[in-house]
């Protein structure tokens, strides 16, 4: 059986944690920040953990990460 290919777009956006969870950067933090509250911007700084049902799908796309 040939080696599986890593989805390069997904590899740039998602990382696996030591415990095997999938981590991602939150959206809406790149521009038009003036009208967003400081609280909202502060929350967007943190990375998110993918929902287990979506993480299952991502693990197939990122076989070697």
Secondary structure, DSSP 4 states (H G I P E B T S, - for coil): -PPPPP-HHHHHHEEE-TTS-EEEEPSS-SS--TTS-HHHHHHHHSEEE--HHHHHHHHHH-TT-
